[in-house]
Amino acid sequence: MKLVLFGASGAIGKRVLTEALARGHEVKAIMRHPEQLGIKHPCLKVEKGNILDLSQVTRAVIDADAVLLAVGSRDTEPPQMIVDAAHALIAGLVQAKIERLIVVPGA
């Protein structure tokens, strides 16, 4: 499957990424700072993007079989960021006609 992952650099996101790659999926990780991921794999493509930007979300998810969300707010970001990200992500998925969204929350 072609997967798009938002939140690949976080604790949960790295585990989701590792598992998806181990299962043979093609993964596109969308990150604000792609240079920070530090994972290389032939089935991994890392792109710069911002989940809060509707046009970037739409462009990133086109042709995906599923989108994975493992985004959390950090101490430096207000909790409202999660709400804003959800709005942009859902609108982007609708525009790109993507029907599968998997949300992996942290505790």
C-alpha distances in whole Angstrom, upper triangle without the diagonal:
4,6,10,12,16,18,17,21,22,23,20,17,18,17,14,13,15,13,9,10,12,10,8,5,6,8,11,14,16,20,24,24,22,24,25,21,23,19,18,16,14,11,12,14,16,18,21,21,23,21,25,25,23,23,21,19,18,18,15,13,13,10,8,6,8,10,12,16,18,21,24,28,30,33,34,32,33,32,31,29,26,28,27,24,23,25,23,20,20,22,19,17,19,20,17,16,13,14,12,13,13,17,18,21,24,27
4,7,10,13,16,15,19,20,22,19,16,17,17,14,12,15,14,10,11,14,12,10,6,5,6,8,11,13,17,20,21,19,22,22,19,21,18,17,14,13,10,10,11,13,14,18,17,19,18,22,21,20,20,18,15,15,14,12,10,10,8,5,5,7,9,11,14,16,19,23,26,28,32,32,30,31,30,29,26,24,26,25,21,21,23,21,17,18,20,17,14,17,18,14,14,12,13,11,12,13,16,17,21,23,27
4,6,10,13,12,16,17,18,16,13,14,14,11,10,12,12,8,10,13,12,11,7,6,5,6,8,11,14,18,19,17,20,20,17,19,16,16,14,14,10,10,10,12,13,16,15,17,15,19,19,18,18,16,13,14,14,10,8,10,9,6,6,5,6,7,11,13,15,19,22,24,28,28,26,28,26,26,23,21,22,22,18,18,20,18,14,16,18,15,13,16,17,14,14,11,12,10,10,10,13,14,17,20,23
4,7,10,10,13,15,17,15,11,13,14,11,10,13,13,10,12,15,15,14,10,8,6,5,6,7,11,14,16,14,17,17,15,17,15,16,15,15,12,10,9,10,10,12,12,13,12,15,15,15,15,12,10,11,11,7,6,9,10,6,8,7,5,6,9,11,13,16,19,21,25,25,23,24,23,23,20,18,19,19,15,15,17,15,12,14,15,12,11,15,15,13,14,11,13,11,10,10,12,13,16,18,22
4,6,6,10,11,13,11,8,10,11,9,8,11,12,10,11,15,15,15,11,10,7,6,5,6,9,12,14,12,16,15,12,15,14,15,15,16,13,10,10,10,10,12,11,12,10,14,15,15,16,13,11,13,13,10,9,13,13,10,11,9,6,5,6,7,9,13,16,18,22,22,20,22,20,20,17,15,18,17,13,14,16,15,11,14,16,14,13,17,17,15,17,13,15,12,10,10,10,10,13,15,19
4,6,9,10,12,11,8,10,13,10,10,14,15,13,15,18,18,18,15,14,10,9,6,5,7,10,12,11,15,14,12,15,15,17,17,19,16,13,12,10,10,11,9,9,7,11,12,13,15,12,9,12,13,10,10,14,15,13,14,11,8,6,5,6,6,10,13,15,18,18,16,18,17,17,14,12,14,14,10,11,14,12,10,13,15,13,13,16,17,16,17,15,16,14,11,11,10,10,12,13,17
4,6,6,9,8,5,8,11,9,9,13,14,14,15,18,19,19,17,16,12,11,8,7,7,9,11,11,14,12,10,14,14,16,17,19,17,14,14,11,12,12,11,10,9,12,14,16,18,15,13,16,17,13,14,18,19,16,17,15,11,8,6,5,4,8,10,12,15,16,14,16,15,16,13,12,15,15,11,13,16,14,12,15,18,16,16,20,21,19,21,18,19,17,14,12,11,10,11,11,15
4,6,8,8,4,5,8,8,6,9,12,11,12,15,16,17,15,14,10,9,6,7,7,10,10,9,12,10,7,11,10,12,14,16,14,11,11,9,11,12,12,12,12,15,17,19,20,16,15,18,18,14,15,18,19,16,17,15,12,9,9,7,8,11,13,14,18,18,17,20,19,20,17,15,18,18,15,16,19,18,15,18,21,18,18,22,23,21,23,19,21,18,15,14,13,11,13,13,16
4,7,8,6,6,9,10,9,11,14,14,15,17,19,19,18,17,13,12,9,9,8,10,9,9,10,7,6,9,9,13,15,18,17,13,13,11,12,12,13,13,13,16,18,20,21,18,17,20,20,17,18,21,23,20,21,19,16,13,12,9,9,11,12,12,15,16,16,18,18,20,17,16,19,19,16,18,21,19,18,21,23,21,21,25,26,24,26,23,24,21,19,17,15,13,14,13,16
4,6,5,6,9,10,10,12,14,15,16,18,20,21,19,19,16,15,12,12,10,12,12,12,14,10,9,12,12,16,18,21,19,16,17,14,16,15,15,15,14,17,19,21,23,20,18,22,22,19,20,23,24,21,22,19,16,13,11,8,7,8,10,10,13,14,14,17,16,18,15,14,18,18,15,17,20,20,18,21,23,22,22,25,27,25,27,24,24,21,18,16,14,11,11,10,13
4,6,6,7,9,10,11,13,15,16,17,19,21,20,20,17,17,14,15,14,16,15,15,16,13,11,13,13,17,18,22,20,18,19,17,19,19,19,18,18,20,23,25,26,23,22,25,25,22,22,26,26,23,23,20,18,14,13,9,10,10,12,12,14,16,17,19,18,20,18,16,20,21,18,19,23,22,20,23,26,25,24,28,29,28,29,26,26,22,19,17,14,11,11,9,11
4,6,5,6,9,10,11,12,14,15,17,19,17,18,15,16,13,15,14,17,17,16,18,15,13,15,14,18,18,21,19,17,18,17,19,19,19,18,17,19,22,23,25,22,20,23,24,20,20,24,24,21,21,17,15,11,10,6,8,9,12,13,16,18,18,19,18,20,18,15,19,20,17,17,21,21,18,20,24,23,22,25,27,25,26,23,22,19,16,13,11,8,8,7,10
4,5,5,6,9,10,10,12,14,15,17,15,15,12,12,9,11,11,14,14,13,15,13,10,13,12,15,15,18,16,14,15,13,15,16,15,15,14,17,20,21,22,19,17,20,21,17,17,20,21,18,18,15,12,9,8,5,7,10,13,14,17,18,18,20,18,20,17,15,18,19,16,16,20,19,16,19,22,20,19,23,24,23,24,20,21,17,14,12,11,8,10,9,13
4,5,5,6,9,10,11,12,14,16,14,15,12,13,10,12,12,15,14,13,14,12,9,10,9,12,13,16,15,12,14,13,15,16,17,17,17,20,22,24,25,21,20,22,22,19,19,22,22,19,20,17,15,12,12,9,11,13,16,16,19,20,20,22,21,23,20,18,22,22,19,20,23,22,20,22,25,23,22,26,27,25,26,23,23,20,18,15,14,11,13,12,15
4,5,5,6,9,10,10,12,14,14,15,13,15,13,15,15,18,18,17,18,15,12,13,12,14,14,17,16,14,16,16,18,20,20,20,19,23,25,26,27,24,22,24,25,21,20,24,23,20,20,17,15,12,12,10,13,14,17,18,21,23,22,24,23,25,22,20,23,24,21,21,25,24,21,23,26,24,23,27,28,26,27,23,23,20,17,14,13,10,12,11,14
4,6,5,6,9,10,11,13,11,13,10,12,11,13,15,18,18,16,18,16,13,15,13,15,14,17,14,13,15,15,17,19,19,19,17,21,23,23,25,22,19,21,22,18,17,20,20,16,16,13,12,9,10,8,11,14,17,18,22,23,22,24,22,24,21,19,21,22,19,19,22,21,18,20,23,21,20,23,25,23,23,20,19,16,14,11,11,8,11,12,15
4,5,5,6,9,10,11,10,10,8,9,8,11,13,16,16,14,16,14,11,12,9,11,10,13,11,9,11,11,14,16,17,18,17,21,22,23,23,20,18,20,20,16,16,19,18,15,15,13,12,9,11,10,13,15,19,19,23,24,23,25,24,25,22,20,23,23,20,20,23,22,19,21,23,21,20,24,25,22,23,20,20,17,15,13,13,11,14,15,18
4,6,5,6,9,10,10,11,10,12,11,15,16,19,18,16,17,15,12,12,9,10,10,12,11,10,13,14,17,19,20,21,21,24,26,27,27,24,22,24,24,20,19,22,21,18,18,16,15,13,14,13,16,18,21,22,25,26,26,28,27,28,25,23,26,27,23,23,27,25,22,25,27,25,24,27,28,26,26,23,23,20,18,16,16,14,16,16,19
4,5,5,6,9,9,11,11,14,13,17,18,22,21,19,21,19,15,16,13,14,12,14,12,12,15,16,19,22,22,23,22,25,27,27,28,25,23,25,24,21,20,22,21,17,16,15,15,12,14,13,17,19,22,23,27,28,27,29,28,29,26,24,26,27,24,23,27,26,22,24,27,25,23,26,28,25,25,22,21,18,17,14,15,13,16,16,19
4,5,5,7,6,8,7,11,11,15,17,21,21,18,20,19,15,16,13,13,11,13,10,10,13,14,17,20,20,21,20,24,25,25,25,23,20,22,21,18,16,19,17,14,13,12,12,10,13,13,16,19,23,24,28,29,28,29,28,29,26,23,26,26,22,22,25,24,20,22,25,22,20,24,25,22,22,19,19,15,15,13,14,13,16,17,21
4,5,5,5,7,7,10,11,15,17,21,20,17,19,18,14,14,11,10,8,9,7,7,11,13,16,19,20,22,22,25,26,26,26,23,21,23,22,18,18,20,18,15,15,14,14,13,16,15,18,21,25,26,29,30,29,31,30,31,28,26,28,28,25,25,28,26,23,24,27,24,22,26,27,24,24,21,21,18,18,16,18,16,19,20,23
4,5,8,10,11,14,15,19,20,24,23,20,22,21,17,16,13,13,10,11,10,11,15,17,20,23,24,26,25,29,30,30,30,27,25,26,26,22,21,23,21,18,17,17,17,16,18,18,21,23,27,28,31,32,32,34,32,33,30,28,31,31,28,27,30,29,26,27,30,27,25,29,30,27,27,23,24,20,20,18,19,18,21,21,24
4,6,9,11,14,16,19,22,25,25,22,24,23,19,20,16,15,12,13,11,12,16,18,21,24,25,26,25,29,30,29,30,27,25,25,25,22,20,22,19,16,15,15,16,15,18,18,21,24,28,29,32,34,33,34,33,34,31,28,31,31,27,27,30,28,25,26,29,26,24,27,28,25,25,21,21,18,18,16,18,17,21,22,25
4,7,9,13,15,18,21,25,25,21,23,23,19,19,15,14,11,10,8,10,13,16,19,23,24,26,25,29,29,29,28,26,24,24,23,20,19,20,17,15,14,14,16,15,19,19,22,26,29,30,34,35,34,35,34,35,32,29,31,32,28,27,30,28,25,26,28,26,23,26,27,24,24,21,21,18,19,18,20,19,23,24,27
4,6,10,12,15,18,22,22,19,21,21,18,19,15,14,11,10,7,9,11,14,17,20,21,22,22,25,25,25,25,22,20,20,20,16,15,16,14,11,10,11,12,12,16,17,20,23,27,28,32,32,31,33,31,32,29,26,28,28,24,24,26,25,21,23,25,22,20,23,24,20,20,17,18,15,16,15,17,17,21,22,26
4,7,10,13,16,20,20,17,19,20,16,17,14,13,10,9,5,6,8,11,13,17,18,20,20,23,23,23,22,19,18,18,17,14,13,14,12,10,10,11,12,12,16,17,19,23,26,27,31,31,30,32,31,31,28,26,28,27,23,23,25,23,20,22,23,20,18,22,22,18,19,16,18,15,16,16,18,18,22,23,27
4,6,10,13,16,17,14,16,16,13,15,12,11,10,10,6,5,6,8,11,14,15,17,16,20,20,20,20,17,15,16,15,11,11,13,12,9,10,10,10,10,13,14,16,19,22,24,27,27,26,28,27,27,24,22,24,24,20,20,23,20,17,19,21,18,17,20,20,17,18,15,17,15,14,14,16,16,19,20,24
4,6,10,13,14,11,14,15,12,14,12,12,11,11,8,6,5,6,7,10,11,13,13,17,17,17,16,13,12,13,12,8,9,11,11,9,11,11,9,10,12,13,15,18,21,22,26,25,24,26,25,25,22,21,23,22,18,19,21,18,15,18,19,16,15,19,18,16,17,15,17,15,14,15,16,16,19,21,24
4,6,10,11,8,11,12,9,12,11,11,12,13,11,7,6,5,6,8,9,11,11,15,15,16,16,13,12,14,13,9,10,13,14,12,14,12,10,9,10,11,12,15,17,19,22,22,21,23,22,23,19,18,20,19,16,17,19,17,14,17,19,16,16,19,19,17,19,16,18,16,15,14,15,15,17,18,22
4,7,9,7,11,12,10,14,13,14,15,16,14,11,9,6,5,6,5,7,8,12,12,13,13,9,9,12,11,7,9,13,14,13,15,14,11,10,10,11,11,14,16,17,21,20,18,20,20,20,16,16,18,16,13,15,17,14,12,15,17,14,14,18,18,16,18,16,18,17,15,15,15,15,17,18,22
4,5,5,9,9,9,12,13,15,16,18,17,13,11,7,6,5,5,6,8,11,12,14,14,11,11,14,13,11,13,16,18,16,19,17,14,13,12,11,10,13,14,14,18,17,16,18,19,19,15,15,18,16,13,15,17,15,14,17,18,16,17,21,20,19,21,19,22,20,17,17,16,16,17,18,21
4,6,9,9,10,14,15,17,19,21,20,16,14,10,8,5,5,6,8,10,11,14,14,11,12,15,15,13,15,18,21,19,22,20,17,16,14,14,12,13,13,14,16,15,14,17,18,18,14,15,18,15,13,16,18,15,15,19,19,17,19,22,21,21,24,22,24,23,20,20,19,19,19,19,23
4,6,6,8,11,13,15,18,20,19,15,13,10,9,6,8,9,12,14,15,18,18,14,15,19,17,15,18,21,23,21,24,22,19,18,16,15,14,15,15,15,17,15,15,19,20,21,17,18,21,19,16,20,21,19,18,22,23,20,22,25,25,24,26,25,27,25,23,22,21,20,21,20,23
4,5,6,8,10,11,14,16,16,12,10,6,6,6,9,11,13,16,16,19,18,15,15,18,17,14,17,19,21,19,22,20,18,17,16,15,15,17,17,17,20,19,19,22,23,23,19,20,23,21,18,21,23,20,19,22,23,21,22,25,25,23,26,23,26,24,22,21,21,20,21,21,24
4,6,7,10,11,14,16,17,13,12,9,9,9,12,14,17,19,20,22,22,18,19,22,20,17,20,23,24,23,25,24,21,20,19,18,17,19,20,18,21,20,20,24,25,26,22,23,26,24,21,24,26,23,22,26,27,24,25,29,28,27,29,27,29,27,25,25,24,23,24,23,26
4,6,9,12,15,18,18,14,14,10,11,11,13,14,17,19,20,23,23,19,20,23,22,19,21,24,25,23,25,24,21,19,18,16,15,16,17,16,18,17,18,22,23,24,20,21,24,23,20,23,25,23,22,26,27,25,26,29,29,27,30,27,29,27,25,23,22,21,21,20,23
4,6,9,12,15,15,11,11,8,11,11,13,15,16,19,20,23,23,19,19,22,21,17,19,22,23,21,23,21,18,16,16,14,14,16,17,16,19,19,19,23,23,24,21,21,24,23,20,22,25,23,21,25,26,24,24,28,28,26,28,25,27,24,22,21,20,18,19,19,22
4,7,10,14,14,11,12,10,13,14,17,18,20,23,24,26,26,22,22,25,24,20,22,25,25,23,25,23,21,19,19,17,18,19,21,20,22,22,23,26,27,28,25,24,28,27,24,26,29,27,25,28,30,27,27,31,31,29,31,28,30,27,25,24,23,21,22,21,24
4,7,10,11,8,10,9,13,15,17,19,20,24,25,26,26,22,22,24,23,19,21,23,23,21,22,21,19,17,18,17,18,20,22,21,24,24,25,28,28,29,26,25,28,28,24,26,29,26,24,27,29,26,26,30,30,27,29,26,28,25,23,22,22,20,21,21,24
4,7,9,7,9,9,13,15,18,21,22,25,26,27,27,23,23,25,23,19,21,23,22,20,22,21,20,19,20,19,20,23,25,25,28,28,28,31,31,32,28,28,31,30,26,28,30,28,26,29,30,27,27,30,30,27,29,26,28,25,24,23,24,22,24,24,27
4,5,5,8,10,14,17,19,22,23,27,27,28,27,23,23,24,22,19,20,21,20,18,19,19,19,18,20,19,21,24,27,27,30,30,30,33,32,33,30,29,31,31,27,28,31,28,26,28,30,27,26,29,29,26,28,25,26,24,23,22,23,22,24,25,28
4,6,8,11,14,18,20,23,24,28,27,28,27,24,23,24,22,19,19,20,19,17,18,19,19,19,22,22,24,27,29,30,33,33,32,35,35,35,32,31,33,32,28,29,32,29,26,29,30,27,26,29,29,25,27,24,26,24,24,23,25,24,27,27,31
4,7,10,13,17,19,21,22,25,25,25,25,21,20,21,19,16,16,17,16,14,15,15,16,16,19,19,21,25,27,28,32,32,31,33,32,33,30,28,30,30,26,26,29,26,23,25,27,24,22,26,26,22,23,21,22,20,20,20,21,21,24,25,29
4,6,10,13,15,18,19,22,22,23,22,19,18,19,17,14,15,16,15,14,15,15,14,14,16,16,18,22,24,25,28,28,27,30,29,30,26,25,28,27,23,24,26,24,21,23,25,22,21,24,24,21,23,20,22,20,19,18,20,19,22,23,26
4,7,10,12,16,17,20,20,20,19,16,15,17,14,11,13,14,14,13,15,15,14,14,16,17,18,21,23,24,28,27,26,29,28,29,25,24,26,25,21,23,25,22,19,22,23,20,19,23,22,19,21,19,21,20,19,19,20,20,23,24,27
4,7,9,13,14,17,17,18,18,14,14,16,14,11,13,15,16,14,17,16,14,14,15,15,16,19,21,21,24,24,23,26,26,26,22,22,24,23,19,21,23,20,18,21,22,19,19,23,22,19,22,20,22,20,19,19,19,19,21,22,26
4,6,10,12,15,14,15,14,10,11,13,11,8,11,14,15,14,17,17,14,15,15,16,16,19,20,21,24,23,22,24,24,24,20,20,23,21,17,19,21,18,16,19,20,16,17,21,20,18,21,19,22,20,19,20,20,20,22,23,27
4,7,10,13,12,14,13,9,11,13,12,10,13,15,17,17,20,19,16,16,16,16,15,18,18,19,22,20,19,22,22,22,18,19,21,18,16,18,19,16,16,19,19,16,18,21,20,18,22,20,23,22,20,21,20,21,22,23,26
4,7,9,8,10,10,6,8,11,10,8,11,14,16,16,19,17,14,15,14,15,13,16,16,17,21,19,17,19,20,19,15,16,18,15,12,15,16,12,12,16,16,13,15,18,17,16,19,18,21,20,18,19,18,19,20,21,25
4,5,6,9,9,7,7,11,11,10,12,15,18,17,20,18,14,14,13,13,11,13,13,15,18,16,14,16,16,15,12,12,14,11,9,12,13,10,10,14,14,12,14,17,16,16,19,18,20,20,17,18,17,18,18,20,23
4,5,7,9,7,6,10,11,10,11,14,17,16,18,16,12,12,10,11,9,11,12,14,18,16,14,15,14,13,10,10,11,9,6,8,10,7,7,10,11,9,11,14,14,14,17,15,17,17,14,15,14,15,16,17,21
4,6,9,8,8,11,13,12,14,17,20,19,21,19,15,15,13,14,11,13,12,15,17,16,12,13,13,11,8,9,10,6,5,8,8,6,8,11,11,10,13,15,15,16,18,18,19,19,16,18,16,18,18,19,22
4,6,5,6,9,10,11,12,15,18,18,21,19,16,17,15,17,14,16,16,18,21,19,16,17,17,15,12,13,13,9,8,11,10,6,9,11,10,9,12,14,13,14,17,17,19,20,17,19,18,20,21,22,25
4,5,5,6,9,10,11,13,16,16,19,17,15,16,15,17,16,18,18,21,24,22,19,19,19,16,14,14,13,10,9,10,9,5,7,9,7,6,9,11,9,11,14,14,17,17,16,18,18,20,21,23,26
4,5,5,6,9,10,11,15,15,19,18,16,18,17,20,18,21,21,23,26,24,21,22,22,20,17,17,17,14,12,14,12,9,10,12,9,7,11,12,9,10,14,14,18,19,18,20,20,23,24,26,29
4,5,5,6,9,10,14,14,17,16,14,15,15,17,16,18,19,21,24,22,20,21,21,19,16,16,17,14,12,14,13,9,10,12,11,8,11,13,12,11,15,15,18,18,17,19,19,21,22,24,27
4,5,5,6,9,12,12,15,13,10,12,12,14,13,16,18,20,23,22,19,20,20,18,15,14,15,12,10,11,11,7,6,9,9,5,8,11,10,9,12,11,14,14,13,15,15,18,19,21,25
4,6,6,6,10,11,14,13,11,14,14,17,17,20,21,24,27,26,23,24,23,21,18,17,17,15,13,13,12,9,8,9,8,4,6,8,6,6,9,9,13,14,13,16,17,20,22,24,28
4,6,6,9,10,14,14,13,15,16,19,18,22,23,25,28,27,24,26,25,23,20,20,20,18,15,16,16,12,11,13,12,8,10,12,9,8,11,12,15,16,16,18,19,22,24,26,30
4,6,9,8,12,12,10,12,13,16,16,19,21,23,26,25,23,24,24,22,19,18,19,17,14,15,16,12,10,13,13,9,10,13,11,9,12,11,14,14,14,16,17,19,21,23,27
4,6,5,9,8,7,10,12,15,16,19,21,24,27,27,24,25,24,23,20,18,19,17,14,14,15,12,9,11,11,8,7,10,10,7,9,8,11,11,11,13,15,17,20,22,26
4,6,9,10,10,13,15,19,19,23,25,28,31,30,28,29,28,26,23,22,22,20,18,17,17,14,12,13,13,9,8,10,9,5,8,8,11,12,13,16,18,21,23,26,30
4,7,9,10,14,17,20,21,25,27,30,33,33,30,31,30,29,26,24,25,23,20,20,20,18,15,16,16,12,11,13,12,8,9,8,11,12,13,16,19,21,24,27,31
4,5,7,10,13,16,18,22,25,27,31,31,28,29,28,27,24,22,23,22,18,18,19,17,13,14,15,12,10,12,13,9,10,7,9,9,10,12,15,17,21,23,27
4,7,10,14,17,19,23,26,28,32,32,30,31,29,28,25,23,24,23,20,19,20,18,15,15,17,14,11,13,14,11,10,7,8,7,9,11,15,17,20,23,27
4,7,10,13,16,19,22,25,29,29,27,27,25,25,22,20,20,20,17,16,17,16,12,13,15,13,10,13,14,11,11,7,7,5,6,7,11,13,16,19,23
4,7,10,12,16,19,21,25,25,23,24,22,21,19,16,17,17,13,12,14,13,9,10,13,11,8,12,14,11,11,8,9,6,5,6,8,11,14,17,20
4,7,9,13,16,19,22,23,21,22,20,20,17,14,16,16,13,12,15,14,10,12,15,13,11,15,17,15,15,11,12,9,6,5,6,7,11,13,17
4,6,9,12,15,19,20,17,18,16,16,14,11,13,13,10,9,13,12,9,11,14,13,12,15,17,16,17,13,14,11,7,6,5,6,8,11,14
4,7,10,13,16,17,16,17,15,16,13,11,13,14,11,11,15,15,12,14,17,16,16,19,21,20,20,17,17,14,11,9,6,5,6,8,11
4,7,9,13,14,12,13,11,13,10,8,11,12,9,10,13,13,11,14,16,16,16,19,21,20,21,18,19,16,13,11,9,8,8,8,12
4,6,10,11,9,10,9,11,9,7,10,12,10,11,14,15,14,16,19,18,19,22,23,23,24,22,22,20,16,14,11,10,8,7,10
4,7,8,6,7,6,9,7,6,10,11,10,12,15,15,15,18,20,20,21,24,25,25,27,24,25,23,19,18,14,13,11,10,12
4,5,5,8,8,11,9,10,14,14,13,16,18,18,18,21,23,23,24,27,28,28,30,27,28,26,22,21,17,16,13,12,13
4,6,7,9,12,11,12,16,16,16,18,21,21,22,24,26,26,27,30,31,31,33,31,32,29,26,24,21,19,16,14,14
4,7,10,12,11,13,16,15,15,18,20,20,21,24,25,25,27,30,30,31,33,31,32,30,26,25,22,21,19,17,18
4,6,8,7,9,12,12,12,15,17,17,18,20,22,22,24,26,27,28,30,28,29,27,24,23,20,19,17,16,17
4,5,6,8,10,10,12,14,15,16,18,20,21,22,24,26,27,28,30,28,29,27,24,23,20,19,17,16,17
4,5,6,8,9,10,12,14,15,16,18,20,21,22,24,25,27,28,26,26,25,21,20,17,17,14,14,14
4,5,5,6,9,10,11,13,14,16,17,18,20,22,23,24,26,24,25,24,20,20,17,18,15,16,17
4,5,5,6,9,10,11,12,14,15,16,18,20,21,22,24,22,23,22,18,18,16,16,14,15,17
4,5,5,6,9,10,10,12,14,15,16,18,20,21,22,20,20,19,15,15,12,13,11,12,14
4,5,5,6,9,10,11,12,14,15,17,19,20,21,20,20,19,16,16,13,15,13,15,17
4,5,5,6,9,10,11,12,14,16,17,18,20,19,20,19,16,17,15,17,16,17,19
4,5,5,6,8,10,10,12,14,15,16,18,16,17,17,13,14,12,14,13,15,18
4,6,5,6,8,10,10,12,14,15,16,15,15,14,11,12,10,13,12,15,18
4,6,5,6,8,10,11,12,14,15,15,15,16,13,15,14,16,16,19,21
4,6,5,6,9,10,10,12,14,13,15,15,13,15,14,17,17,20,23
4,5,5,6,9,10,10,12,11,12,12,9,12,11,14,15,18,21
4,5,5,6,9,10,10,9,10,11,9,12,12,15,16,19,22
4,5,5,6,9,10,10,12,13,12,15,15,19,20,23,25
4,5,5,6,8,9,11,12,11,14,15,18,20,23,26
4,5,5,6,5,7,9,8,12,13,17,19,22,25
4,5,5,6,8,10,11,15,16,20,21,25,28
4,5,8,11,13,14,17,19,22,24,27,30
4,6,9,11,12,16,18,21,23,26,30
4,6,9,11,15,17,21,23,27,30
4,6,8,12,14,17,20,24,27
4,7,10,13,16,19,23,26
4,7,10,13,16,20,23
4,6,10,13,16,19
4,6,10,13,16
4,6,10,13
4,7,10
4,7
4
